[in-house]
């Protein structure tokens, strides 16, 4: 049994997406003692920005004519694809940055799509359980001034579910900056409520993922 965990937060201390993803992982391991957790931290160890473009360029060149850089990029991407495909379940922490997903998470997605196994139409994660943990610093819900400004969560969900075929559970929390932004101080009780709700939802998601993955 294995869980692949991907973190995209640039923060290690105080990261809410990491905190909520921890709950998913903990619940999964409680239900599946001894399961392996394979981690990739894009926030602290981002992929090279030119990984995708180098791999794309390699696709237009005969294999014998590829540069060492192009071959290296394709090999690196194959390793990225392998670690996802080898997992029974996946959890991804995706904080909202500048109204979209983290640039290094987008690089990871773009890179995977250049692997033939992850190309559109291949549904490599068909039926595989994926928990997507979304954290937002402000409020983006219905009726808020920034309703509809989250341009990242819908996109990554669509990639995981509609392009790659995964069985996606989304765990969301927002107002995560209320504790540190004075102008948001009156929202702190609501922020705490949302965070606790996300913890509960995360544990439920982790238990569900453990229940639907095959026994060892």
N, C-alpha and C positions, 0 to 999 in steps of 0.2 A: 504494500500500500504506500502511496506517496501523494503528497500535496505540494504543488508548485506555488510559491508565493512571490509575487512581484510588487515591490514598493516603488512609488514614484515621488514621494515627498522629498524635498530638498532639506527638510529638517529631520534630525534624529531625535532630539529632545523636544517634547511638546507637540509632536506631530499627531493630530487627531486621526488622520487616515491610518497611521501605523497603530495607534491605540485600538481603533475599532477592528482592524485586520488581526491584531493580536487576539481579540475575542473569538473571531472566526477560527483561527488556528488552534486556540486553546480548546474550544468545544470539539473541534475535529479530533484532536489528539486524545481528549477525554473519552471519546467514543471509539477511537481506533488506537489504543496504546501501542507504541512501538512503530507507528507509521513514520515513514521518512518525510522530512520537509526539505525541499530543495528551494533555495532562495536566490533571487536576483534583485539587487538594489540599484535601481536606475538613478535614484536621487543622489547617492554617494559615489556611484561608479557608472556614470552615463556611458552609453555606447558612442563611438565616434560619430560626429555629425555627418561625415561623408560616407558612412558605411552603406547607406541605402543607394546613394548616387553611384558609388563605385560598383555595387552589385548590379544596378540597372544597366550601366555601361557595359558590363561584362556580358549581359544578355544579347548584345548586338555584335559580339565578337566570337569568332570560331574558338572553340576550346583551346586549340593548339596555339592561338595567337593572343590569348589573354595574358595580361601583365601579372607579375607576382602579387601586386596589390589587389587586382580583380579576383584572382584565385583565393587570396586570403580572405577577402570580404565574403565570398560565397561560402567558404568553409566556416567562417564565423557565424554566418546566418544559419547554416545547417545545424550548428551546435545549439543555437538559440531555439530553433524549431524542435530539435530532438528533446530538449529538456521540458518543453511544454507537452509534447506528444507522449512522453514517458510517464506523465503524471496522471493519477486517477481523478484528481480534482485540482482546481485552480482558485486562488484568491488574489485579487488585484486591488491595491490601494491607489486611488486616483483623486488627488486633490485638485480643486479648480484653481487654475492660475490664469489671471488676465482674461477671464471669461471663457477659457478653453482648457483642454487637457495639457499636462506638462509636455514641453517640447521633447523631452527625452522619452516619454511614453509614446508619443507620436513616431519618433524615430524607430522605436522597437516594433511598433505595428507595421510601419512602412518596410522595415527590414524583413520581417516575417513574410509579408506578402510577396516578396521576391523569391521566396523558396517555393518550388512547384507544389509542395504539399499544402501550402497556405494560400495559393492563388484563388481568386474569386471563382466560385463554382465547385470548389473541392471539399468544402465543409469538413475540415480536418478534426474539428472538435464536436462532431455530431453527437448530441445527447450528453456530452460531458458536463458535469456540474461546475459552474464558475460563479464565484461570489465577487461582485464588483462593489468595492467600498468607495463611496463618493463623499468627499468633505468639501464644504464651501464656507469661506470666511464670513460672507454676508448672508442676507436673506434673498432668496430668489423664487419663493413660492407664489401661488396665486394671490393677486391683489397687492403684491409688493411693488415698489418702484422699479425693481430690476427683474420682474417676472419675464422669463424668456431670454434672459441674458446668459444663461448657462449654455454655451455652445459646444461644450465638450462631452458631457455625460451621455447625451443622446447619441452622439457619434460613436463613442467607444462601445456603448451597448449594442448599437447596430452592427458594428464590426464583429463583436463576439457572438451575437445571436444570429443575425441575418446573413452575414458573410461566412463565418466560421462554424455556425450551427450549434453553438454551445447552449446548454440549459442555464440561463443566466438569472441569478438572484441579485437585485440591487439593494444595497444597504446605504442609506443616505443620512447625513447630518449636516446642519449648517449653523450659521452665526458663531462659527468657531473662533472668530476674532473678538468676540464680545468681552472676553476677560482682559484683553490688552489694549483695546481701543476705547478711550474715555467717552467718545460720542455714542458708543453702543452700550454704555453701562446699564441703562434701563432694560436692555434685552438679556441681561445675564441670567435671570431666572428661566426665561424661555430657552436660552441656549443650553443651560444645564439639563432641562427637560428633554430637549431634542437629543442631546448627547447620550443620556441614559437610555432613551428609547432606541438609539442606534446600537448601543451595547447589547441590549436585549435581542434586537433583531439579528445582530451579528452572531450571537450564540445560537439562536434558532437556526440561522442559515448554516452554521458550522455543523450542527447536529443533523440537519437535513442532508447536507452533502455527504457526511459520513454514512448516513443510512442508505443512500442510493448508490454509493460506490461499491464495487464488488468485494467480497471477502477475500482475504489473502489465501 
